[in-house]
Amino acid sequence: MVLEKTISIFILLLSSPSAVAHSGERVEYDEEPEPEPEPQVIVVDNPPNGGYGWVCVAASAMINGHTWGLNSSYSVFLAHYLATNTFPGASRLDFAFIGGLSIGTAMVVSPVATASVRRFGTNMTLLIGVFFESGSFIGASFTKSIWQLFLSQGLCFGLGMGFLFVASVGVAPQWFTTRRSLAGATAAAGSGLGGLIYSLAANAMIQSIGLPWAFRVLGIICFVVNTISSLLMRDRNKLVKPNQLSFDYRLFRNLDFILLSAWGIFSMLGYIVLIFSLANYARTVGLTAKQGSVISALLNLGQMIGRPPIGYFSDAMGRLNMATIMTFLCGIFALVIWIFAKSYGVLIFFALIGGTVAGTFWATIGPVAAEVFGLKELPSVLNLTWLIITLPTTFSEPIALEIVSFNGGSYLGAQIFTGFMYIGAAASLWALRARKLGALERVAAQEHRSAQDINPVTEGTEIIDEVQNASEKQELDISPYFSRLVKWRRV
C-alpha cells in the first residue's frame, strides 16, 4: 500500500504543472514551444486602370500646361528680346541661354525634388514648385538688367518647373496598366495646350500692356491653376513602394539605360531648337512678330493634337515601336519640310505636322521607362534621366544660334542639325527595342511558351541582361541581336 501511494504521488508531481514537492524544492518543467510564425502575405498591387487616375491625368495636364507650356512661350519672348533693345548690352547668346537655363535647372534639381517627395510627399513638393514658378514671373516683371532676367525667368522659373514636373510626372502611370501610354500622353498634351494659349497671349500682352505686366499676369494665372492642380494630385506610393533614389549610379552599368538616355539626349538637342527657334526663324524669312507667334502657337497646337493619339496607339501597337517611329518622323519632317519652308503657309503646315511628333519623348518617356524597368524603378530611372538631359536642354539653343551666326544668319545648318538629332534618337531607341525583344524571347523560353504569347505591356516589364553565351542563346531559342533589329513585333 505504501509503495502504491508513493508511485501515485510521483506520477501526480510529473503530470501536474501546479504541483510542488513536499520538500519545498521548485519543480522545473520544459518551456512551451514557440508558436510558428504566420506565413507572410504578399500584397500584389493592381492599378485600377482608371478611376481617380483620370483626375490625376487632368491635374498633371494642367501642371504641364502651366510649366512646359509657359516655357514654350519663351520663343515669343526670345523673338521680342532679339528685335528690341529691352536689355542693353545683352547678346543673342545671353537670351538663348535663359531659355536653356530654365529647362536645365528643372532637370538638375530633380534629385532635390525626388528627395522632397520622399520626405514631404507629392503635394507639398508640388506647392514648393508653385511658389518658385509664380515668384519667377513676378520677379521678372521688375528686372532692369540681363543678370536679373537670368535669375528670374531662367533660374527661378526652372526651379519651380523642376519641382512641379518631377513630382507629377510619375503619378499618372501608377494608376494604369493597359491605358498607361494613353494617360501619359494625355497628361503631356497639356503642355501643347498651354504653349498654344500662352504663345498667343504672351505676344498680345507684350504689345498691349507691356512686358512687365505680361509677366505679372502670367505669374498670377500659373499660381492659381498650379495650386488647384497640386491639391488634386494623389499618388499611390504606399501601394507601389517605388524606389525613390535621388541618384542610382547602378543604372550607368545597364546598357538599356544608356540607350534610353541616348534617346533623351538626341531628342532634346533637336526639340529645344525647334520650339525656341521657330518664331525667330519666321522673322528671318520676312514674317512679322505676330505671324511668328502664330507659328509658335501652331507648333504647340500640333503637340496638343498629336500626343494623345501617340499614347493611344502606343498601347495598341507597342510603346517602343510608336516612340521610335514618331521620333524618326520628326527628323524627316525637319529635313524635308522645314528646310524648304520659306512662306507663311508652308511654315504653318510644318508647325502643325511637326508639332504632332516633336514632343514624342515627353509623351512616351514615362510609359517606355515603366515597360523597360518596371513601376518600382520608374522614379529612379526618370530622376537620373532628367539629370542626364540637363546639358542638351541647356546648350541646344545656344548651339543652334551659334550655327546660325556662323552661316551668316541662315538657319540651314540648325535645321540639318535638328533633323539628324531626331534620327539619332530614333536609332538609339530602336536598339533598345531589339534588346527588349530578346528579353521577351528569353522569358518565353524559360516559361515554355511562344514569344508571341508574351504580352510586352503586362509581362516582362523588366529587361533581362543580354545573353552573351552562344550555347545559352541556342538553348533558350533567342534570335541573334541583328535579326531582332529588322524583326517587327508589338513591343
C-alpha positions in Angstrom: 0.0 0.0 0.0 2.8 2.4 0.9 4.6 1.7 -2.4 1.5 2.2 -4.5 0.7 5.5 -2.8 4.3 6.7 -3.3 4.1 5.8 -7.1 0.8 7.7 -7.4 2.2 10.9 -5.8 5.3 10.7 -8.1 3.1 10.4 -11.2 1.0 13.4 -9.9 4.1 15.6 -9.5 5.2 14.9 -13.1 1.8 15.5 -14.6 0.5 18.5 -12.6 2.1 21.9 -13.5 1.0 23.4 -10.2 2.3 20.6 -8.0 5.1 21.4 -5.6 7.3 18.9 -3.8 6.8 18.4 0.0 10.4 19.3 0.5 9.8 22.8 -0.7 12.1 22.5 -3.8 10.8 24.1 -7.0 9.9 21.6 -9.8 11.1 22.8 -13.2 9.2 22.0 -16.4 10.1 22.2 -20.1 9.3 25.5 -21.7 6.3 25.7 -24.1 7.3 25.6 -27.7 7.3 29.0 -29.6 4.4 29.4 -31.9 5.2 29.1 -35.6 5.4 32.4 -37.4 2.4 33.2 -39.6 3.1 33.0 -43.3 3.9 36.3 -44.9 1.1 37.7 -47.1 2.4 39.3 -50.3 0.2 42.1 -51.4 0.1 42.4 -55.2 -0.7 46.0 -56.4 -3.2 46.0 -59.2 -3.6 49.5 -60.6 -7.3 50.4 -61.2 -6.6 51.3 -64.8 -8.7 54.5 -64.4 -10.9 55.8 -61.7 -9.4 58.7 -59.8 -6.4 58.3 -62.1 -8.2 60.3 -64.7 -8.4 63.2 -62.2 -4.6 62.9 -61.7 -4.2 62.9 -65.5 -6.2 66.1 -65.8 -4.3 67.7 -62.9 -1.0 66.7 -64.5 -2.1 68.1 -67.9 -2.8 71.4 -66.3 0.5 71.5 -64.5 2.3 70.6 -67.8 0.4 73.4 -69.5 1.5 75.9 -66.9 5.1 74.7 -66.8 6.3 73.4 -70.1 3.5 75.2 -71.9 4.6 78.5 -70.4 8.2 77.7 -71.1 7.3 77.1 -74.8 6.1 80.6 -75.0 9.7 81.7 -74.3 10.1 81.6 -78.1 7.8 84.7 -78.2 9.9 86.4 -75.5 13.1 85.5 -77.3 11.9 87.0 -80.6 10.9 90.1 -78.7 14.3 90.4 -76.9 16.2 89.9 -80.2 14.1 92.5 -82.0 14.2 95.2 -79.3 16.8 96.8 -77.0 15.0 95.8 -73.8 18.2 94.9 -72.1 21.1 97.0 -73.5 24.4 95.2 -73.9 22.8 91.7 -73.9 23.8 89.4 -76.8 21.8 86.8 -78.7 23.7 84.1 -76.8 22.6 85.6 -73.5 18.9 85.4 -74.4 19.4 81.8 -75.8 20.9 80.7 -72.5 18.0 82.0 -70.5 15.6 79.6 -72.2 18.0 76.7 -71.9 18.8 77.6 -68.3 15.2 77.3 -67.3 14.9 73.7 -68.7 18.4 72.8 -67.5 17.7 73.9 -64.0 14.4 72.0 -64.0 16.4 68.8 -64.8 19.3 69.4 -62.5 17.0 70.0 -59.5 15.4 66.6 -60.0 17.4 64.8 -57.2 16.3 67.5 -54.7 12.7 67.3 -55.9 12.8 63.4 -55.6 14.1 63.7 -52.1 11.4 66.2 -51.3 8.7 63.8 -52.5 10.2 61.0 -50.3 10.4 63.3 -47.3 7.4 65.6 -47.5 5.1 63.9 -50.0 3.9 64.7 -53.6 1.5 67.5 -52.7 4.0 69.6 -50.6 6.7 69.2 -53.3 4.2 70.5 -55.9 3.4 73.5 -53.8 7.1 74.3 -53.4 7.2 74.4 -57.2 4.2 76.7 -57.4 6.0 79.2 -55.1 9.2 79.3 -57.2 7.5 79.5 -60.5 5.0 82.2 -59.6 7.7 84.2 -57.9 9.9 83.9 -61.1 7.3 85.8 -63.2 6.7 88.5 -60.5 10.5 88.9 -60.1 11.0 89.1 -63.9 8.5 92.0 -64.1 10.9 94.2 -62.1 14.1 93.3 -63.9 16.3 96.1 -65.3 19.4 94.1 -66.4 20.2 90.8 -68.1 21.6 89.2 -65.0 18.3 89.7 -63.1 16.5 88.1 -66.0 18.9 85.1 -65.7 17.9 84.7 -62.1 14.2 85.2 -62.5 13.0 83.9 -65.9 15.9 81.4 -66.1 16.9 80.0 -62.7 13.9 80.6 -60.5 11.4 79.5 -63.2 13.5 76.4 -63.8 13.4 75.6 -60.0 9.6 75.8 -60.0 9.2 73.8 -63.2 11.5 71.1 -61.9 9.7 70.6 -58.6 6.3 70.6 -60.3 7.3 68.3 -63.2 9.3 65.7 -61.2 6.6 65.4 -58.5 3.8 65.0 -61.0 5.3 63.0 -64.0 5.3 59.6 -62.2 1.8 59.8 -60.7 -0.4 59.1 -63.7 1.5 55.8 -64.7 0.8 54.4 -61.2 -3.0 54.4 -61.9 -2.9 52.5 -65.2 -1.9 49.3 -66.9 -3.1 48.8 -70.4 -4.0 52.5 -70.7 -0.7 53.8 -69.3 0.6 55.3 -72.6 -2.8 57.0 -73.3 -2.9 58.5 -69.8 0.7 59.7 -70.0 0.3 61.2 -73.5 -2.9 62.9 -72.5 -1.2 64.5 -69.5 1.7 65.5 -71.7 -0.7 67.1 -74.2 -1.4 69.8 -71.6 2.0 71.3 -72.4 0.8 71.7 -76.0 -2.4 73.4 -74.9 -0.5 75.7 -72.6 2.0 76.5 -75.3 -0.8 77.3 -77.8 -2.6 79.6 -75.4 0.4 81.4 -73.9 2.3 81.8 -77.2 -0.6 83.9 -78.5 -1.4 85.5 -75.1 2.2 86.5 -74.4 2.7 88.3 -77.7 -0.7 90.1 -77.3 0.0 91.1 -73.7 3.5 92.4 -74.6 2.1 94.5 -77.4 -0.9 95.8 -75.4 0.1 96.1 -71.7 3.9 95.9 -71.9 6.5 93.3 -70.9 6.4 93.9 -67.0 2.6 93.5 -66.8 2.7 90.5 -69.1 5.0 88.8 -66.6 2.7 89.7 -63.7 -0.5 88.4 -65.3 1.3 85.1 -66.2 2.5 84.8 -62.6 -1.0 85.2 -61.1 -2.5 82.7 -63.6 0.1 80.0 -63.0 -0.2 80.4 -59.2 -4.0 79.8 -59.2 -4.0 76.9 -61.7 -1.0 75.1 -60.4 -2.2 75.4 -56.8 -5.5 73.8 -57.5 -3.9 71.1 -59.6 -1.4 70.3 -56.9 -4.1 69.8 -54.3 -6.0 67.4 -56.6 -3.0 65.2 -57.3 -2.9 61.9 -55.4 -0.1 59.3 -55.7 -0.1 55.6 -55.0 3.4 55.4 -53.5 2.2 53.5 -50.4 1.0 50.7 -52.6 3.6 50.8 -55.4 6.5 51.4 -52.9 8.7 53.0 -55.6 12.5 53.1 -55.4 12.9 56.9 -55.0 16.7 57.1 -55.0 17.9 60.5 -56.0 20.9 59.2 -57.8 21.0 55.5 -58.6 24.5 55.2 -60.1 24.0 51.4 -60.7 21.9 52.3 -63.7 25.0 53.5 -65.5 26.1 49.9 -65.7 22.9 49.0 -67.5 23.1 49.1 -71.3 19.3 49.5 -71.5 19.5 52.7 -69.5 22.4 54.0 -71.7 20.3 53.6 -74.8 17.3 55.2 -73.1 19.5 58.1 -72.1 20.8 58.5 -75.7 17.2 58.7 -76.9 16.6 61.5 -74.5 19.9 63.4 -75.2 19.4 63.4 -79.0 15.7 64.2 -78.7 16.4 67.2 -76.6 19.1 68.5 -78.9 16.5 68.7 -81.6 13.4 69.5 -79.6 14.7 72.6 -77.8 16.0 74.1 -81.1 12.6 73.5 -82.7 10.4 75.1 -80.1 12.6 78.1 -79.4 13.8 78.9 -82.9 10.7 78.7 -85.0 9.3 82.1 -84.1 12.6 83.9 -84.8 13.1 81.8 -87.9 9.7 83.2 -89.2 11.2 86.7 -88.8 14.3 85.8 -90.8 12.1 84.8 -93.8 10.2 88.1 -93.7 7.2 87.4 -91.5 6.0 89.7 -88.7 6.2 89.2 -84.9 2.5 88.4 -84.8 2.9 85.8 -87.5 5.9 84.3 -85.7 3.9 84.0 -82.5 1.1 82.2 -84.5 3.7 79.8 -85.9 4.9 79.0 -82.4 1.4 78.6 -81.2 0.5 76.2 -84.0 3.6 74.1 -83.2 2.1 73.7 -79.7 -1.3 73.0 -81.1 0.3 70.2 -83.1 1.8 68.8 -79.8 -1.6 69.0 -78.1 -3.3 67.2 -81.0 -0.6 64.6 -81.6 0.3 63.4 -78.1 -3.0 61.6 -77.1 -3.1 59.6 -80.4 0.6 58.7 -79.9 -0.3 57.4 -76.4 -3.4 55.5 -77.7 -1.6 53.7 -80.5 1.4 53.1 -78.3 -0.8 50.8 -76.1 -2.2 49.1 -79.2 1.0 48.6 -81.4 3.7 48.8 -78.8 5.3 51.7 -76.8 8.8 51.3 -78.1 7.5 50.8 -81.7 5.5 54.0 -81.6 8.1 56.1 -79.8 10.7 55.1 -82.3 8.6 55.7 -85.4 7.3 59.1 -84.3 10.8 60.3 -83.3 12.2 59.3 -86.7 9.3 61.1 -88.5 10.1 64.3 -86.7 13.6 64.2 -88.0 12.4 63.6 -91.6 9.9 66.4 -91.3 12.7 68.8 -90.2 14.9 67.8 -93.2 12.2 67.6 -95.8 9.7 70.3 -94.9 11.3 72.9 -92.5 14.4 73.4 -94.7 12.1 74.5 -97.6 9.6 76.4 -95.6 10.0 80.0 -96.8 6.4 81.2 -96.8 3.7 81.6 -94.1 1.6 78.8 -95.4 4.3 76.2 -95.6 5.5 77.2 -92.1 2.0 76.8 -90.8 1.9 73.3 -92.3 5.3 72.3 -90.8 4.4 73.7 -87.4 1.2 71.6 -87.3 2.6 68.3 -88.7 6.0 68.7 -87.0 4.3 69.6 -83.7 2.4 66.3 -83.6 5.6 64.3 -83.3 8.1 66.9 -81.9 7.5 66.1 -78.2 7.3 62.3 -78.6 10.0 61.9 -75.9 7.9 63.8 -73.3 4.7 62.0 -74.3 6.2 58.5 -74.0 9.2 58.5 -71.6 7.1 57.5 -68.6 5.4 54.5 -70.2 8.5 53.4 -72.1 10.7 53.6 -69.0 8.0 51.8 -67.0 7.8 49.0 -69.5 11.6 48.6 -69.7 12.4 48.9 -65.9 9.1 48.4 -64.1 7.0 50.7 -62.0 9.1 50.2 -58.9 12.2 51.5 -60.5 10.5 54.2 -62.5 11.2 57.2 -60.2 14.9 56.4 -60.0 15.2 55.9 -63.8 13.3 59.1 -64.6 15.3 61.1 -62.0 18.6 60.1 -63.5 17.3 60.7 -67.0 16.4 64.3 -66.1 19.9 64.8 -64.8 21.4 63.4 -68.0 19.4 65.6 -70.3 20.4 68.8 -68.4 23.3 69.6 -70.7 21.4 69.2 -74.0 18.4 71.2 -72.8 20.7 74.0 -71.6 23.0 74.3 -74.6 21.0 73.1 -77.6 19.5 76.6 -78.4 22.9 78.4 -77.9 24.4 75.8 -80.2 21.7 76.5 -82.8 22.2 80.2 -82.6 26.0 79.8 -83.0 25.4 77.7 -86.1 23.1 80.4 -87.4 25.7 83.1 -86.8 28.4 81.0 -88.3 26.3 80.7 -91.5 25.7 84.4 -91.7 22.1 84.3 -90.3 21.0 81.3 -92.3 19.1 78.6 -90.4 20.0 75.8 -92.8 22.7 74.4 -90.5 20.5 74.5 -87.5 17.7 72.8 -89.5 20.0 69.9 -90.6 21.3 69.6 -87.0 17.7 69.3 -85.7 16.7 66.7 -88.2 19.7 64.4 -87.6 19.4 64.7 -83.8 15.9 63.3 -84.0 17.1 60.5 -86.4 19.9 59.6 -83.9 17.4 59.5 -81.1 15.2 57.1 -83.1 18.2 54.8 -83.8 19.1 54.6 -80.1 15.5 53.6 -79.2 15.4 51.1 -82.0 18.5 49.4 -80.5 16.8 49.3 -77.1 13.7 47.8 -78.8 15.9 44.9 -80.1 17.1 44.2 -76.6 13.6 44.2 -75.3 12.6 41.6 -77.9 15.5 39.4 -76.7 14.2 39.7 -73.2 10.7 38.7 -74.2 12.1 35.7 -76.1 14.1 34.6 -73.1 11.0 34.9 -70.8 9.0 32.8 -73.3 11.8 30.1 -73.5 12.1 29.9 -69.7 8.3 29.5 -69.3 8.0 27.2 -72.3 5.7 29.5 -74.2 5.6 31.1 -77.6 7.2 34.5 -77.8 4.1 35.8 -79.5 2.1 34.8 -76.4 4.1 37.1 -74.1 2.3 40.5 -73.7 5.1 43.2 -73.6 2.7 45.6 -71.9 1.7 43.5 -68.9 4.5 40.8 -68.9 8.3 41.0 -68.9 8.3 44.6 -67.7 12.0 44.4 -66.8 14.6 43.8 -69.4 16.9 40.9 -68.6 20.6 41.2 -69.4 21.5 40.3 -72.9 22.6 36.6 -73.2 26.2 36.6 -74.3 26.9 32.9 -74.4 26.0 31.4 -77.8 25.1 27.9 -76.5 22.7 29.5 -73.9 21.1 31.5 -76.7 20.6 28.4 -78.7 19.3 26.5 -75.7 16.8 29.3 -74.9 15.9 29.8 -78.6 16.8 33.5 -78.6 17.3 35.0 -82.0 20.5 37.0 -82.8 20.6 40.6 -81.9 20.9 41.9 -85.5 18.0 39.8 -86.7 15.9 41.5 -83.9 16.7 44.9 -85.4 14.7 44.0 -88.5 12.0 41.9 -86.8 8.6 43.5 -86.5 6.6 42.8 -83.3 4.4 44.6 -80.9 6.8 45.8 -78.2 
